[in-house]
């Protein structure tokens, strides 16, 4: 098989891409209402008059009605030959008059009161009738609340019980309410809620009490439901203790958890009687107690926790203090302090009390003592210390303080005058001012004041202290507010002789010029293939004025133009540059105009740089192959290519090519390809490669 020819052709294409209602729980209230019925002694049955000479004219029963509320006004009824009703007076006596002869039965008209007769007899028309059995009853009394339900506080998961005590004529009926609504089945003198949740907290419970004479509603009781109890935890464990024999030791624990917390201290694992607080203090110790361990069990309703064990170390009896290094004599200059130190031995803890010339110094209770600032009058004072522990006391030898007179400071300023020259109005120029103490005492500067407001000082705080032979630097600044020459002084007040010290200040304010220069003022990117980016082009912005310029905004317009390096806001000092980097990435073919805009406080703002460029559509390349047909009978042909001559061929057709030509549209610009073909028969046998043909893609 021969390859006849290979043709390279170009074709251009353009493409466009575009919780609460948990169970509410109430509280049962319990109330006891007692209806007492007393059967008075006597015989049951009827009563007959013993006087037959005439009609009985009166009938009286002496006694009292209990309770007293049913006394005056209670009624008693007789029925029989005639009916009659008597009303009790305030003493509880009934009187019937105008009775006819006959047989009578005492009939109760109301229930709920007990009648107690003064005797077991009664008289009718003066005749005593014995053996009468009767019951007396008082008037019905409306219910009253004697003990209202009380507020209840429970933990979530518990129940709460509300109870009422009511008075009045029995029977009494009860209806409990939660937040004003009746609770089904809650009809007793007490009410117990279901298991509570925190959602029930704040609910109000009241009870309505009723009898035949009326109704009364109790005051409402409030239910508070706290969160479920939290088991105790140890937040601070008891610490080991070391004491001297004869002393006590105190162990302390800090625990958290739901209150109330209970404590039980243990020594060597055994409970200590009465040791039930958050801390435990031992009795006076002996060396036999050394090594004992102490721990505490903390408990509440939610659980129990045991602390770690702390160890008690008991040392032998205290040794009296001794002075091993007495305080030494001190020499200072007036205005300085002096420190005296002692080293003492003996059993800890040791306490110290320093004395000045034999008199205790208040608060001087450490192993060292530093005096107040000294004066020459302190010279010759003596200082000793009394050291004490539980075994005794010792006083050190006295040390002598010598106070020499203070030296004198001196001030030297460099330069002695400051000239700032020209400065733009509204901007600062600053210079360093060196202050040297050439004396032999500390220099203290208390005031540093410029006499003219355009001058200022900084870099220090008052009072400014400079040690003898040392120096410090402060900053003097000039900020003119108008154009023109200005002069003044800087005054320093110090403890140096000749104070105050004066330093001359001068400068000239000049008007600000705010100008920016753009280089270049226009950029042309030429032709750029769409979908690619041009080479970067720089724009340099230079502050050509004499004052700082603030650029507040840098923006670019025009489709496809981009800008980097222009973060704002930015301030340029005089002669300072800012470089912007621009690129053009056209999205479509055609010329595109744009611009860079720079907004600042410079004159002529906003400044701009014009942008131009043309988008050019990319070129699509292809390779067309043709060959002479095989002299054998074949099913078709395969096409192979490589970017390396003579090897690494890869098939480019997806199915057998039945013709004598093939077009490869997947080539890339700037690449050379090498092509060969093969023939394939009906049994899928493939021939050797044809001769190789190169194709150079521009």
QUIMO-V151153 format. One line per field, one symbol per residue. ss: DSSP state (H for helix, E for strand, C for the rest). psi: psi as a letter, one per 40 degrees, with the letter a starting at -180 (. if undefined). A space follows every 50 residues. Layout:
ss->???
psi->???
//
This chain:
ss->CCCCEEEEEEEECCCCCCCCCCCCCCECCCCCCCCCCCCCCCCCCCEECC CCCCCCCEEEECEEEECHHHCCCCEEEEEECCCEEEECCCCCCEEEECCC CCEEEEECCCCCCEEEECCCEEEECCEEEECCCCCCECCCCCCEEEECCC CEEEECCCCEEEECEEECCCCCEEEEEECCEECCCCCCCEEECCCCCHHH CCCEEEEEEEECCEEEECCCEEEEEECCCCCCEEEECCCCEEEECCCCCE EECEEECCCCCEEEEEECCEECCCCCCCEEECCCCCHHHCCCEEEEEEEE CCEEEECCCEEEEEECCCCCCEEEECCCCEEEECCCCCEEECEEECCCCC EEEEEECCEECCCCCCCEEECCCCCHHHCCCEEEEEEEECCEEEECCCEE EEEECCCCCCEEEECCEEEEEEEECCCCEEEEEEEEECCCCCEEEEEEEE CCCCEEEECCCCCEEECCCCEEEEEEEECCCCCEEEEEEEEEEECCCCCC EEEEEEEEEECCCCCEEEECCEEEEEEEECCCCCCCEEEEEEECCCCCEE EEEEEEECCCEEEECCCCCEEECCCCEEEEEEEECCCCCEEEEEEEEEEE CCCCCCEEEEEEEEEECCEEEEEEEECCCCCCCCCEEEEEEECCCCCCCE ECCCCCECCCEEEECCCCCCCEEEEEEEEECCCCCECCCCCCEEEECC
psi->iihdihhhiihhihihg..fgahhhahhihihhhhhhhhiiaiiaihihe heeihheihihhaihhiddecheiihhhibdiiihihiaeefhihhifii iahihhhheiieihhhieifiiihfehhhifhhihiiiihhiiihdhiii iihiiheiiihhiihiiihiiiiihiihfehihhegfieihhiihiiede heihhihhhiaeeaiihiihihhhhiiiihiiihdhihiiihiiheiiih hiihiiihiiiiihiihfehihhegfieihhiihiiedeheiihiihhia eeaiihiihihhhhiiiihiiihdhiiiiihiiheiiihhiihiiihiih iihiihfehihhegfieihhiihiideeheiihihhhiaeeaiihiihih hhhiiiihiihhhhieihheahhhheihhiiihhhhheaeihhhhehhhi ehdeiiiifiiiihhhiheiiihihhihgieiiiiiiaihhhhaeiieii hhhhhiihhiihhgiihhhieihheahhhieiiiiihihhhhheaeiihh hdhhihihhehihiefhiiihhiheiihhihiihgidiiiihiaihhhha eiieiiiihihiihhhiihhiihhiiiiiieihidaiihiiiehheifih heidihheafiihheeiiieihihiiiiihadefhhiiiaihhihhh.
//
